[in-house]
Amino acid sequence: MQTNPNFQPSAAAAPGNMDPGFAPRILIVGGVAGGASTAARARRLSESAEIVLFERGPHVSFANCGLPYYVGGEIADREDLLVQTPASLKSRFNLDVRVNSEVLRIDRAGRTVFVRNRLTGEEYSERYDKLVLATGATPLRPPIPGLDRPLHFMVRNIPDVERIVAWADEAAGQRVVVVGGGYIGLEMAEQLRQRGLEVTMVEALPQVMAPLDPEMAAWLHAELREQGVRLCLGDGVASFEPPGADEPAGASIVVLKSGLRLPADAVILGLGVKPEISLAREAGLEIGALGGVRVDGGMRSSDPDIFAVGDVVEVKDGVTGNWALIPLAGPANRQGRIAADNMFGGNSAYPGTWGTAVLRLFRLTAACTGSGAKALKRAGIPFESVHLHPGSHAGYFPGAEPIALKLLFAPDTGRLLGAQAVGRDGVDKRMDVLAVALKAGMTVHDLAELELCYAPPFGSAKDPVNLAGMAAQNVLAGRVRQVQWDEVPALDPAKFQLLDVRSSEEHEKGFIPGSLFIPVNDLRRRMAELPRDRELVVYCQSGLRSYIAARLLEQHGFKARNLSGAWRTWKAATG
């Protein structure tokens, strides 16, 4: 993460200039990932520092990523969500943790914050030497009529999910509308469906899980529908209304912009989040164009004695170099550590965020790292991509599952730009490898040469990561030319001929309209049946046989291209 050129830390706060014997008074606003990690790291660096942490809610450190699983019962005990308590933080780290304490404003000139005890109403002030803002993000609340009707729930903290559980315990067979197809919305849809509730998901975008490219999100759409979740995509909410006289009784009628009316006994609002910047803005700190606190590489705000970490800050995207909002727990923890280091004269710098994330949705796992095609196009960054469908482990060992894997890379150097994967097994393992490769600035050539674990129950001699690198190498070397799934409708039949080289059994189950059909093993003896006045676009089930066929055809004088991702990607993307 590059330092913001608009401001620099003062000499007193610059790395290495702080007196190592200095025992600062550190105030931290907000707990959970960013605030709690800052406090714990600060204590490890200084036993003599006075550290006070204010948390507006009743819980200072809880597993917010685990909230949906408490609703569904996979996490059975609410206490398991509590990572730390004020008492545990006091005993282990000697932290003064004050829950139900809301910081009202900051007096930068007086280096003071003003606090209200939300239980007693008492207001008081506290002085600081260093201040950390870890105020996180707040749920989006667009001006939709009826948004605050009864039994409309958000999923931000433990009291929120306790209310949902209390309702769901008495709601067998009732109807829930989940508004928003992001991570929380998808996890809530899964958990509520597993409780036996009737679930409809509404998403204004044409796909769920926006970081994924559409052909990858399509696998999630199919899984949701197969699990009984009704999907309303590309159709935002216009209003929430009380049921009419001739409509089913319930909490609300969710009225979509298309005019569709969805009866709901409860509504889960997962419309996304925005940085909680009210304190920072009122204190006159610099706010970025995306609405987050602007910080330098050391997590200092425009006031060198005020740091900011977690979902409240804008970060540099590790691929594009642009400012971004990427609210993830892992980056928040690392930012807290960096902020604490720099309070004590360190020289730690946050390098940026690559957006590595994973989601479980019923039987599928979806994961991504870096930039997808949509983000790269917005940033004006040239890229190539390959799709493939390798097995999660050796095909001859029972239980192997296909992984839909997409790799994006620079067309000149082969530098990795991003990756996405969806499958039933082995997705998280591969994405972690690719996330490390992306952070390290590796190329697809490096991926092809990685030495990864191999034993039949775990992988293949050519791991999916190796195969993705090899497929990309073939594109860069010009050994194969590609057509992407979304380019198929625009192919001019006067210039291109689709060629299906799968088996008869596969072909009979479905094919792309207008295709010729010749199994790959029959190609050499049936080449006379192929047109030489048109370019052949070859596909198989997953991409390997069509690559072999394209290489064969090119060497026999045909012009041939491989359909990237083959039938599986085209079929998933087009429904």
Stockholm file with secondary structure:
# STOCKHOLM 1.0

chainA/1-575         MQTNPNFQPSAAAAPGNMDPGFAPRILIVGGVAGGASTAARARRLSESAEIVLFERGPHVSFANCGLPYYVGGEIADREDLLVQTPASLKSRFNLDVRVNSEVLRIDRAGRTVFVRNRLTGEEYSERYDKLVLATGATPLRPPIPGLDRPLHFMVRNIPDVERIVAWADEAAGQRVVVVGGGYIGLEMAEQLRQRGLEVTMVEALPQVMAPLDPEMAAWLHAELREQGVRLCLGDGVASFEPPGADEPAGASIVVLKSGLRLPADAVILGLGVKPEISLAREAGLEIGALGGVRVDGGMRSSDPDIFAVGDVVEVKDGVTGNWALIPLAGPANRQGRIAADNMFGGNSAYPGTWGTAVLRLFRLTAACTGSGAKALKRAGIPFESVHLHPGSHAGYFPGAEPIALKLLFAPDTGRLLGAQAVGRDGVDKRMDVLAVALKAGMTVHDLAELELCYAPPFGSAKDPVNLAGMAAQNVLAGRVRQVQWDEVPALDPAKFQLLDVRSSEEHEKGFIPGSLFIPVNDLRRRMAELPRDRELVVYCQSGLRSYIAARLLEQHGFKARNLSGAWRTWKAATG
#=GR chainA/1-575 SS CCCCTTCCCCGGGSTTCSCTTCCCEEEEECCHHHHHHHHHHHHHHCSSCEEEEECSSSCSEECGGGHHHHHHTSSCCGGGGEEECHHHHHHHHCCEEESSEEEEEEETTTTEEEEEETTTCCEEEEECSEEEECCCEEECCCCCTTTTCTTEECCSSHHHHHHHHHHHTTCTTCEEEEECCSHHHHHHHHHHHHTTCEEEEEESSSSSSTTSCHHHHHHHHHHHHHTTCEEEESCCEEEEECCCTTSCCSSEEEEETTSCEEEESEEEECCCEEECCHHHHHTTCCBCTTSSBCCCTTSBCSSTTEEECGGGBCEEBTTTCCEECCCCHHHHHHHHHHHHHHHTTCCCCCCCBCCCEEEEETTEEEEEEECCHHHHHHHTCCCEEEEECCBSSCTTSTTCCBEEEEEEECTTTCBEEEEEEEESSSHHHHHHHHHHHHHTTCBHHHHHHCCCCCCTTTCCSSCHHHHHHHHHHHHHTTSCCEECGGGGGGCCTTTEEEEECSCHHHHHTCCCTTCEECCGGGTGGGGGGSCSSSEEEEECSSSHHHHHHHHHHHTTTCCEEEETTHHHHHHHHHC
#=GC SS_cons         CCCCTTCCCCGGGSTTCSCTTCCCEEEEECCHHHHHHHHHHHHHHCSSCEEEEECSSSCSEECGGGHHHHHHTSSCCGGGGEEECHHHHHHHHCCEEESSEEEEEEETTTTEEEEEETTTCCEEEEECSEEEECCCEEECCCCCTTTTCTTEECCSSHHHHHHHHHHHTTCTTCEEEEECCSHHHHHHHHHHHHTTCEEEEEESSSSSSTTSCHHHHHHHHHHHHHTTCEEEESCCEEEEECCCTTSCCSSEEEEETTSCEEEESEEEECCCEEECCHHHHHTTCCBCTTSSBCCCTTSBCSSTTEEECGGGBCEEBTTTCCEECCCCHHHHHHHHHHHHHHHTTCCCCCCCBCCCEEEEETTEEEEEEECCHHHHHHHTCCCEEEEECCBSSCTTSTTCCBEEEEEEECTTTCBEEEEEEEESSSHHHHHHHHHHHHHTTCBHHHHHHCCCCCCTTTCCSSCHHHHHHHHHHHHHTTSCCEECGGGGGGCCTTTEEEEECSCHHHHHTCCCTTCEECCGGGTGGGGGGSCSSSEEEEECSSSHHHHHHHHHHHTTTCCEEEETTHHHHHHHHHC
//
